[in-house]
Amino acid sequence: MTPSQQLIKLLIERSVRMGDFILASGKSSSIYVDARLTTMSPEGMTLIGPLALDAIESRGWDPDAIGGLTLGADPVAFSISYASASRSRIRRAFTVRKQTKAYGMSNLIEGPFRDTDKVVIVEDVVTTGKSALQAIDAVTSAGAHVLGVLAVVNRNDGGIEAIRDRGFDTISLTSIHDLMG
């Protein structure tokens, strides 16, 4: 079984739920993907990091850093950053807060992020694209250049298209169709 097939199997076993759900977008759905049950597991991290790096490198992206909107993007970014340590180029991980911190340094972006970075925005599940677009706005406002967006799961609900409509390339490791059988 390939690493991609292993990731799909793990997502199906741990993260996919059938029933009646209201998604963060407000839409109703008969399928819910709680990708964190996979992305935060050791097995998921060991698959996602190398798979995502391979996808990023095959697209020709050469980021300095990887990150996205907390909480869904965090384990994805950390997995990729960790996996990059065994490759020829290390990629730093960062996280984008949902709101600017009201104390300390008042940061919106946490971690070893630099305003001159070329970055890839990551997301666990893309539905509407809102979280990825919020992260894009934060890092571009800080001066970074976004190379593209990588999703672990594309729900095929218009989010990838919304990101592309804003002029950003996208990669998805899996789609909702892969997880439905």
C-alpha positions as CSV (number, residue, x, y, z in Angstrom):
1,M,0.0,0.0,0.0
2,T,1.4,3.4,-1.0
3,P,1.8,6.2,1.6
4,S,-1.1,8.0,-0.1
5,Q,-3.3,4.9,0.2
6,Q,-2.3,4.6,3.8
7,L,-3.3,8.2,4.5
8,I,-6.7,7.7,2.9
9,K,-7.2,4.5,5.0
10,L,-6.2,6.3,8.2
11,L,-8.6,9.2,7.4
12,I,-11.4,6.8,6.7
13,E,-10.8,4.8,9.9
14,R,-10.2,7.8,12.3
15,S,-11.7,11.0,10.8
16,V,-14.7,10.3,8.7
17,R,-18.2,10.3,10.3
18,M,-21.5,9.7,8.6
19,G,-24.7,11.3,9.9
20,D,-26.3,14.8,9.9
21,F,-23.8,17.6,10.5
22,I,-23.6,21.3,10.3
23,L,-20.2,22.4,9.1
24,A,-18.3,25.5,10.1
25,S,-19.5,27.1,6.9
26,G,-23.1,26.7,8.1
27,K,-23.8,24.1,5.4
28,S,-25.4,20.8,6.3
29,S,-23.6,17.6,5.3
30,S,-24.0,13.8,5.7
31,I,-20.3,13.4,6.0
32,Y,-18.0,15.0,8.6
33,V,-14.2,14.9,8.4
34,D,-12.5,15.6,11.7
35,A,-9.0,15.4,10.2
36,R,-7.4,16.3,13.5
37,L,-8.0,12.8,14.6
38,T,-5.5,11.8,11.9
39,T,-3.3,14.9,11.6
40,M,-2.5,14.9,15.3
41,S,-1.7,11.2,15.5
42,P,1.9,9.9,15.1
43,E,0.8,7.7,12.2
44,G,-0.9,10.6,10.4
45,M,2.1,12.9,11.0
46,T,4.6,10.4,9.6
47,L,2.5,10.1,6.5
48,I,1.4,13.7,6.0
49,G,4.9,15.3,6.4
50,P,6.7,13.4,3.6
51,L,3.6,13.3,1.3
52,A,3.1,17.0,1.6
53,L,6.8,17.7,1.0
54,D,6.7,15.5,-2.1
55,A,3.7,17.4,-3.4
56,I,5.2,20.8,-2.6
57,E,8.5,19.9,-4.3
58,S,6.8,18.3,-7.3
59,R,4.8,21.5,-7.8
60,G,8.1,23.4,-7.9
61,W,7.4,25.4,-4.8
62,D,10.4,26.3,-2.7
63,P,9.1,27.7,0.6
64,D,11.0,29.0,3.5
65,A,8.1,28.3,5.9
66,I,4.8,26.4,6.1
67,G,1.8,27.4,8.2
68,G,-1.8,28.3,8.4
69,L,-4.7,29.3,10.6
70,T,-4.7,27.6,14.0
71,L,-5.9,24.9,14.9
72,G,-6.4,22.8,11.8
73,A,-3.3,23.8,10.0
74,D,-0.9,23.5,13.0
75,P,-0.2,19.7,13.0
76,V,0.0,19.7,9.2
77,A,2.6,22.5,9.2
78,F,4.6,20.9,12.1
79,S,4.6,17.5,10.3
80,I,5.9,19.1,7.1
81,S,8.5,21.1,8.9
82,Y,9.7,18.1,10.9
83,A,9.9,15.9,7.7
84,S,11.9,18.6,6.0
85,A,14.8,18.1,8.5
86,S,15.6,14.9,6.7
87,R,15.8,16.6,3.3
88,S,18.2,19.0,1.7
89,R,16.2,22.1,2.7
90,I,14.6,22.8,6.1
91,R,11.2,24.5,6.1
92,R,10.2,26.4,9.3
93,A,6.6,26.1,10.7
94,F,4.4,29.0,11.8
95,T,0.8,29.4,12.9
96,V,-1.6,32.2,12.3
97,R,-3.9,33.2,15.2
98,K,-7.6,33.8,14.6
99,Q,-7.2,37.2,16.3
100,T,-4.2,39.3,17.3
101,K,-2.9,38.4,20.7
102,A,-4.0,41.0,23.2
103,Y,-0.9,40.7,25.5
104,G,2.8,40.1,25.3
105,M,4.1,40.9,21.7
106,S,0.5,41.1,20.3
107,N,1.4,38.7,17.5
108,L,-1.0,37.5,14.9
109,I,1.6,35.1,13.4
110,E,3.5,32.9,15.9
111,G,6.7,31.0,15.4
112,P,9.9,31.6,13.3
113,F,8.0,33.5,10.6
114,R,9.8,36.2,8.7
115,D,8.2,39.0,6.7
116,T,10.5,38.1,3.7
117,D,9.5,34.4,3.7
118,K,8.1,32.5,0.7
119,V,5.4,30.4,2.3
120,V,2.9,27.6,1.7
121,I,-0.4,27.9,3.5
122,V,-1.7,24.6,4.8
123,E,-5.1,23.4,5.9
124,D,-6.4,20.1,7.2
125,V,-9.8,20.3,5.4
126,V,-10.8,22.9,2.9
127,T,-14.5,23.5,2.6
128,T,-15.2,27.1,1.7
129,G,-11.5,28.2,1.8
130,K,-12.2,30.9,4.4
131,S,-9.5,29.7,6.8
132,A,-6.8,29.5,4.2
133,L,-7.8,32.9,2.8
134,Q,-7.6,34.4,6.3
135,A,-4.1,33.0,6.7
136,I,-3.1,34.3,3.3
137,D,-4.3,37.8,4.2
138,A,-2.4,37.7,7.5
139,V,0.9,36.6,6.0
140,T,0.7,38.8,2.9
141,S,-0.1,41.8,5.2
142,A,3.1,40.9,7.1
143,G,5.1,41.0,3.9
144,A,5.5,37.3,3.0
145,H,4.9,35.8,-0.5
146,V,2.4,33.0,-0.7
147,L,3.4,30.3,-3.2
148,G,0.2,28.3,-2.8
149,V,-2.1,26.3,-0.6
150,L,-1.9,22.6,0.4
151,A,-4.9,20.8,1.8
152,V,-4.9,17.4,3.4
153,V,-8.6,17.0,2.4
154,N,-10.5,18.9,-0.3
155,R,-14.2,18.6,0.5
156,N,-15.0,19.6,-3.1
157,D,-17.3,22.3,-1.8
158,G,-16.0,25.3,-3.7
159,G,-13.1,26.2,-1.3
160,I,-10.3,25.2,-3.6
161,E,-11.9,27.2,-6.3
162,A,-12.3,30.3,-4.0
163,I,-8.6,30.1,-3.3
164,R,-7.8,29.8,-7.0
165,D,-10.1,32.7,-7.8
166,R,-7.9,34.8,-5.5
167,G,-4.9,33.8,-7.7
168,F,-3.3,31.1,-5.6
169,D,-2.3,27.6,-6.8
170,T,-3.6,24.7,-4.7
171,I,-2.6,21.0,-4.0
172,S,-4.8,18.5,-2.2
173,L,-3.5,15.2,-0.8
174,T,-6.9,13.7,-0.8
175,S,-10.5,14.6,-1.6
176,I,-13.9,13.8,-0.1
177,H,-14.4,11.4,-2.9
178,D,-11.4,9.3,-1.8
179,L,-12.9,9.1,1.7
180,M,-16.3,8.0,0.6
181,G,-15.3,4.7,-0.8
